[in-house]
Amino acid sequence: MTANPPHSDSTPELMIEARQLTRTFRTGGGPFKALKSVDFAVRRGEFVAITGPSGSGKSTLLHLLAGLDQPSGGELRFKGIRVDQDSARQWALRRRSQIGIVFQFFNLIDNLSVADNIEVPALLAGHRPRDARDRRTALLDALNLRDVANLAPARLSGGQQQRVALARALVNQPELLLADEPTGNLDSQAGREVMRVIREQRTPSQTIVIVTHDARVASQAGRVITMRDGRITGETEPGRDDEPRRTLTPIFDRERGGER
């Protein structure tokens, strides 16, 4: 992990800071700018949803936050420390202990049982086998997966597979949970079940960032960020009950005293 000091206007409350973040892909037709100078911040303990049409840059941004891809420009900080130039090994170590990821297509290991899929990340993070097994058992019970613990993932329904993927992401009690369209391949009932589990398993200090097309999923977040054409175009706070959505001033602008 880099030893760079925090940016001068970083605060301990910020889990993620992106400043002028860009990502350009080289294609047969020339460069494609998937992210265009994105400023983005998430405070510790927030639940943030990122929405927008296909191709807006949502998943690209999430992959950068997870260290699964590297930005073409700008700065990315995690807990005040600059990480955008960190190596694949540094990111792998960070993901083992601090960041949990839930993918749309589950990414489970087919030749391992449900129980082993959940337990392996804890073992890789250095937990004692007994502790890893205790964590696995607790999550199997909490997510109603005990009856399928010894089955291969391919024998499960889509909703069950996503719950296994969620358990795997939660087994190390990550400070940051990232989810890329966690209900995108599920029917409505299974999608509601996955979101219920996310809410119930969340700790007060855990930060969650979810990319979603589903307005019902986004409405459960405390803050909704909208993207289009590689840029952030707005931030809102979902209304509760009969209250309307409230437009927010971005965090960086609030720190500078800006008003929208």
N, C-alpha and C positions, 0 to 999 in steps of 0.2 A: 504494500500500500504506500502511496506517495506520502511524503512528509511535508508537503506544502502547507503553509499556514492558511487559515480560513481567509476568504475575501474580507475586506475591511468592513463591508456592511452585512456579513453573515451574522446570524444569531443562532443560539443553541436550539431555538424552536424549529428551525428549518431542517427537515429531513433531506429534501432534495432542492437543489437550485440549478437551473439551466439558464445560461446567459448567451444570447445570440447563437443558439445551437443550430447547426446546419448538418444536413446529410445529403450528399450528392452521389447518385449511382451512375456508373458508366454503362450505357446501353448502345445497341447497334445504331440508334438514331442520334447518338450524342449524349451529353450529360443530362440526367434527370434529377431535379432538386426535389427530394421528398420532404425535407424540412427546410424552412427558410427563416433563419434568424429568430428562433423561438426563445422567448423569455418565459420561464415557468418555475413555480415554486410550490412546494407542499410542506406544510407544517407537521411536526410530529403529532401523531394521533388523529390526523385528518382522514376522512374517507372521501376520495375524489373520483369522479367519473369523467372520462374523456370520450366525447361523442363527435360524430361527424360522418359524412358519406364515405364510401369506399374510396381509397386513394387519397384521403385527406392528410395522411401522415400519422394517424393515431398509433398504429402498431409499430411503425418505425420509431416513434418517440419512446414507446414502452420498451422496445428492444435495447435502445440506448440506455435507458434507466436501469435495465437488468445487466448491462455489460455484455449482451449477446451480439452487439454490433458496436462500432466505434464511430463517433461523429467526424464529419469532414472539417468542422470548424466550431468555434465557440468554446464555452466552458461548462463542465458538469461537475457539481459538488454533491457529495453524499455525507451528511452529518458535518458539514463545514469543511470537508477535505476535498481537494480537487482530485477527480478520478478519471477524467476523460482520456488521459493518456496512459492509464494503467494497463498492464499486460493481461493476457488471457488468464494466466495463473493467479494474478492478484484478484481478478474478478471471480474466478472459480472459488477461491477461498472466501470471498465476501458472500457469495451466494450460498455457500454451505452453512454459514452461521447467522447471517443477517438479513438475507433476502429470500423470500419464497416466491415461486412463479407457478401460475396456473395457466396452461395453454388451452386454446380452443379445441385442439385435436388430441388432448389428454397426454400424449407422449409417454405412455406407460411402457414398461419393459415386458414384452409378451411372454418371455420364458421364465418370469418370476411370478409367484403368487401375489394376490392382493396384499397380504400381510407383508411380504418381503419388499414389494414396491414401496410401501410406507416406511419400512424400517431402514432400508439401505441409506437414505440421506443422513439419518442420525448416526449410523456407523461411520460413514464417510466424514462426518463432522467431528469424530473423535469421542463420541459418547460410549460409555461402557455398554457391552452387549445387553446386560440386564436392564440398564436405564433405557436403552433404545427399544427394547421389547416392551417395557412398561409404557412408554410413550405411544408405541404402536397400538397396544391393547386399549389404551384410553381413547384413542382416536377411532378405532374400530367400533367401540361402544357408542361414542358420541355421534358418529355419522351413520349408525345403523348398518354397519358392514360386517359384523361378527359372523353372520351366517354364510358369507361368501369369502371369508378370509383366506381359505385354502384354494380358491379357484383361480384360474388364469384370467387376466383382464378381458380377453376376447369372449368369455362366457357371460359377461355382464351387460346390462343395458347401458345406454349412453349416460343416463343420469347417475347410475352406480359408478361408471368409470370416471365421471367428473368428480364425484365425491372422493374416490380413491386419489385422484390427482390433487384434490384440495387437501386431503389428509397428508399426502406426501409433502406438499408445500408448507404445511403447518407443523410438521413433526419437530422441527428445530426451533419452534416458537419465534419466527423471524420478526424483526422490528418493522420490516417493510414487506407487504404482500402485494405482488403485481399480478394482475389477471387480464389475459387477452381474450376477450369475447368468451367468458366462462360459460355463458348460456347459449352461445351461438348455434350449437349443434343439438340442442335439446328441445323437447316439446315444452309447452307452457308450464305444465305441472312439475316436470323435472327441473326446469329453470328456477321456479319458485323455491323448490327444495334446496337447490344449491345456494341460492342467495340467503335462505333462512340459516343454513349451516354457517355461511360466512359471518352473518351477524352474530350468531350465538357463540361461535368460537373466537371471535375477536376479543383481544384484550384492550383495556382502556388506552394503553400507550402505543398500540400497533397502528401503523400507517398503512392505508390501503389505496391503491390506484387501480381502477378498473377501466379498460377500454371496452366500449359496448355500442352496439347499434340500437339496443332496446331501451326505449324511453322509460319503461317500468323499472328496469335495473338502475338506470341513471337517477331516477327519482328517489332512490334510497340513499344516495350519497349526500354528504353535507355541502358539496360544491361540485358544479358541473362545468367542465371546460369544453368549449366547442371548437373544432378545428375544420379548416377548409383549405385546400390547395397548399398544404404544408405550413400553414400559419394558424395561430390561435386567434379566433375571431370574437370570442366573448367568454365571460364567466357569469354564471348565475347560481343562485341558491334556490333549490327546489322548494316550492310552496308546500306547506303542511296543511292538511285538511282543505279548507276553502281559501287558504291564503294564496295569492299569486306568486309566481317566481320573482325573485329580487335580483336585479342586475348588480354585480359586484365590481369594485375596482380591483384590478390584479394586485397580488401581494406586493410586488416590487413597487408599484405606484403608491400603495398605501403607506409603505415605509418612507416614501419621499413626500408624503402628504398630499398626493395627487387626488383629484376627484374626477369621477366620470359623469 
